[in-house]
Amino acid sequence: MPLCGRRRGRSIRGRRSRTCAPRDGTLSEADLTASHPVDLDALLLVHDRAYVHAVVSGGLTEAEVRRLGFPWSEQLVLRSRASVAGTVAAARDALCNGIAGNLAGGTHHAFADHGEGYCVFNDHAVAFRLLQLEGRVDRAVIVDLDVHQGNGTAAIFAADESVFTFSMHGARNFPFRKQRSSLDVELGDGCEDAEYLALLSHHLPIALDAARADVLFYQGGVDPLAEDALGRLRLTHAGLRARDRMVLTAARDRAIPVVLTLGGGYARPLEASVEAHCGTYREARAVFG
């Protein structure tokens, strides 16, 4: 069975991850479709009009550009809108087929009124709001296992009881001013497989039971990997695969459609992150058939 859903956003990280996919059979070229820029009206379901206009028109201030982390360019706008569109398409496919993914996305540091941490627009938030508007879902759970807390996502949905945000992240890692998720689990530096998986095994059912979700957005960042230059944790590839398997199996057993996004991965050498991202898709195929 092809991994359900054929639309994948193609960012720089997406292209890197694709280098392993067709070669080892994880995905085929037929599974991949390029994204096109998301409509501005979709962005406005989540983001302030003034912020969207500033991004699109190149009107960000120097301070806003520094906070974002990227220099402004037309290519940045195109990439950011296409990345959101990839998650939107994956979310629609997941509702039909059980699971779909975006080989980009997971821009969880984007707030309603500003971007930061290399995240311009919040793709999970936009995708969920569109599904709500279309009458396809009422509730969502966002399982964010990137090593960096999804502060933008937490802030966007802070007062929204239809979205349950669950984040397991490094306590001493960026962002240094955390937002309050529905459920936060903070990890100490050097956390290894056994401790990590025990914490996830305990807290994941709590999150899913509380969420009563119609769709699950999975931020499967691979920056908890020991080789990661920014992660500060000590997970192995086997530990990450077990993490992914736990999340995906729990969703499958509860009949919750899953939307995969890549999230972070900054290993040295980079191939370790690529291999870990591919591992997430291998687990998805193994769990969902």
C-alpha positions in Angstrom: 0.0 0.0 0.0 1.4 3.4 -0.8 1.6 5.6 2.2 -1.9 7.0 2.3 -1.9 10.5 0.8 0.3 11.6 -2.0 0.9 15.3 -1.4 4.2 16.2 0.2 5.6 19.7 0.6 9.0 20.0 -1.0 11.2 22.1 1.1 15.0 21.9 1.3 14.6 19.4 4.1 12.0 17.6 2.1 14.3 17.1 -0.8 17.1 15.8 1.5 14.7 13.3 3.0 13.6 12.2 -0.5 17.2 11.0 -1.3 16.7 7.9 0.8 13.0 7.2 0.2 12.9 6.0 -3.4 16.2 4.2 -3.1 15.1 2.0 -0.2 11.5 1.7 -1.1 10.1 3.7 1.8 8.3 5.9 -0.6 8.1 5.8 -4.4 8.1 8.8 -6.8 4.4 8.1 -7.3 3.8 8.8 -3.6 5.2 12.4 -4.0 3.5 15.5 -5.3 4.8 19.0 -5.1 2.9 21.6 -3.1 1.7 24.9 -4.5 1.4 28.1 -2.4 -1.5 28.1 0.1 -4.1 30.8 -0.4 -3.6 34.0 1.7 -7.2 33.6 3.0 -6.2 30.3 4.6 -3.3 32.0 6.4 -5.7 34.6 7.7 -7.7 31.9 9.5 -4.7 31.9 12.0 -2.4 34.8 11.3 -2.9 38.5 11.8 -3.6 40.3 8.5 -0.8 42.9 9.2 1.7 40.1 9.7 0.7 38.2 6.6 0.9 41.4 4.5 4.3 42.2 5.9 5.7 38.8 5.1 4.2 38.7 1.6 5.2 42.3 0.7 8.6 42.3 2.2 7.6 44.8 4.9 9.0 43.0 7.9 11.2 45.2 10.1 14.8 44.4 10.8 13.9 43.2 14.3 11.2 40.9 12.9 13.6 39.4 10.4 16.2 38.8 13.1 13.5 37.1 15.2 12.5 35.0 12.3 16.0 33.9 11.6 15.8 34.0 7.8 16.5 37.0 5.5 13.4 38.0 3.6 13.1 37.0 -0.1 10.4 36.1 -2.5 11.7 32.5 -2.4 11.1 32.4 1.4 7.5 33.5 0.9 6.9 30.9 -1.8 8.6 28.1 0.3 6.6 29.1 3.4 3.3 29.1 1.7 4.0 25.9 -0.1 5.0 24.2 3.1 1.7 25.1 4.7 -0.1 23.8 1.6 1.7 20.5 1.9 0.3 20.0 5.4 -3.2 21.1 4.4 -3.1 18.5 1.6 -1.8 15.8 3.9 -4.5 16.6 6.4 -7.2 16.2 3.8 -5.7 13.0 2.6 -5.3 11.6 6.1 -9.0 11.9 6.8 -9.7 9.7 3.7 -6.9 7.3 4.0 -5.8 7.2 7.7 -2.4 8.7 7.4 -0.5 11.1 5.1 2.6 13.3 5.4 4.4 16.4 4.4 8.1 16.2 3.8 8.4 19.7 5.3 6.2 21.5 7.7 6.1 21.4 11.5 6.6 25.2 11.7 5.6 25.2 15.3 7.4 28.4 16.4 5.2 30.6 14.3 2.8 32.7 16.3 -0.4 34.5 15.0 1.4 37.8 14.8 5.0 37.0 14.2 7.5 34.3 13.1 10.5 33.1 15.0 12.9 30.1 15.1 12.9 29.8 11.3 9.1 29.4 11.2 7.1 31.8 9.2 3.5 30.5 9.2 2.1 27.8 11.5 1.1 24.9 9.2 -0.6 22.8 11.8 -2.8 25.6 12.9 -3.8 26.6 9.4 -4.5 23.0 8.3 -6.7 22.4 11.3 -8.6 25.7 10.9 -9.3 24.8 7.2 -10.5 21.3 8.2 -12.8 22.9 10.8 -14.1 25.4 8.3 -14.8 22.7 5.8 -16.8 20.8 8.5 -14.5 17.8 8.3 -13.4 17.8 11.9 -14.3 19.4 15.3 -11.3 18.5 17.4 -7.6 17.9 17.0 -4.6 16.8 19.0 -1.1 18.0 18.2 1.6 15.6 19.4 4.9 17.6 19.2 8.0 15.5 20.0 10.5 17.9 18.5 13.2 18.7 21.1 12.1 22.3 21.0 8.7 23.2 22.4 6.1 24.3 19.9 5.6 27.6 21.5 3.8 29.2 18.6 1.3 26.4 18.4 0.7 26.4 22.2 0.0 30.2 22.1 -2.3 30.0 19.1 -4.5 27.4 20.7 -4.1 28.5 24.3 -7.8 29.5 24.7 -9.2 26.9 22.2 -10.7 23.8 23.9 -11.1 22.1 20.5 -7.3 21.6 20.2 -5.2 19.6 22.7 -1.5 20.4 22.5 1.0 17.9 23.9 4.7 18.7 23.8 7.7 16.7 25.1 10.8 18.9 24.8 14.1 19.8 26.3 13.7 21.9 29.5 16.9 23.9 28.8 16.5 24.2 25.1 15.0 26.9 22.8 12.6 28.6 23.2 13.9 29.8 26.5 10.6 31.4 27.3 8.1 28.6 27.1 4.4 28.8 26.4 1.8 26.7 28.2 0.6 23.7 26.2 -2.3 21.6 27.2 0.3 19.1 28.5 4.0 19.8 28.7 6.7 17.2 29.6 10.1 18.8 30.1 13.2 16.6 29.6 16.6 17.1 31.2 19.8 17.2 29.2 21.2 13.8 28.3 17.8 12.0 28.4 18.2 8.5 26.9 15.9 6.0 25.3 14.5 4.2 28.3 13.6 7.4 30.3 12.2 9.1 27.2 10.0 6.1 26.1 8.7 5.6 29.7 7.6 9.2 29.9 6.0 9.0 26.5 4.2 5.8 27.3 2.8 7.4 30.4 1.7 10.7 29.0 0.6 9.9 25.5 -2.6 8.0 26.5 -3.4 10.9 28.9 -3.2 13.3 26.0 -5.1 11.2 23.5 -7.9 10.4 26.0 -8.3 14.1 27.0 -8.2 15.3 23.4 -11.0 13.2 22.0 -9.6 14.2 18.6 -10.8 13.7 15.1 -7.3 14.2 13.7 -3.7 13.9 15.1 -0.9 16.2 13.8 2.4 14.5 14.6 5.5 16.7 14.8 8.1 13.9 14.5 11.2 16.0 15.0 14.4 13.9 15.0 16.5 16.4 17.0 16.3 14.3 20.2 18.9 12.1 18.4 22.2 11.9 20.2 24.1 13.0 17.1 22.0 16.2 16.8 24.0 19.4 17.2 21.2 21.3 19.0 19.2 18.6 20.7 21.0 18.0 24.0 19.3 14.6 24.4 20.8 11.2 23.8 18.2 9.1 21.9 19.3 6.4 19.5 17.9 5.7 16.1 16.2 2.6 17.6 14.7 4.9 20.3 13.3 7.3 17.8 11.8 4.4 15.8 10.2 3.1 19.0 8.9 6.6 19.7 7.3 6.9 16.3 5.8 3.4 16.5 4.3 4.2 19.9 2.5 7.4 18.6 1.4 5.8 15.3 0.1 2.6 16.9 -1.8 4.6 19.5 -3.5 6.7 16.8 -4.3 3.7 14.7 -5.8 1.8 17.6 -8.0 4.7 18.3 -8.9 5.2 14.7 -7.5 8.8 14.7 -6.1 9.9 11.3 -2.5 11.0 11.4 -0.8 13.9 9.7 3.0 13.6 9.7 5.3 16.6 9.5 9.1 16.5 9.8 10.1 19.0 12.4 13.7 19.5 13.4 16.9 17.6 12.6 20.4 19.1 12.8 22.7 16.1 13.1 26.4 16.2 12.3 26.7 14.5 9.8 23.3 15.5 8.4 22.8 12.0 7.0 21.9 10.9 10.5 18.9 13.2 10.6 17.9 12.1 7.1 18.0 8.5 8.1 15.9 9.2 11.2 13.3 11.1 9.2 13.1 8.2 6.8 12.7 5.9 9.8 9.5 7.8 10.7 8.0 6.9 7.3 9.2 3.3 7.6 7.3 3.1 10.9 4.2 4.7 9.3 4.2 2.1 6.6 4.7 -0.8 9.0 2.0 0.4 11.4 -0.6 1.4 8.8 0.1 -1.4 6.3 
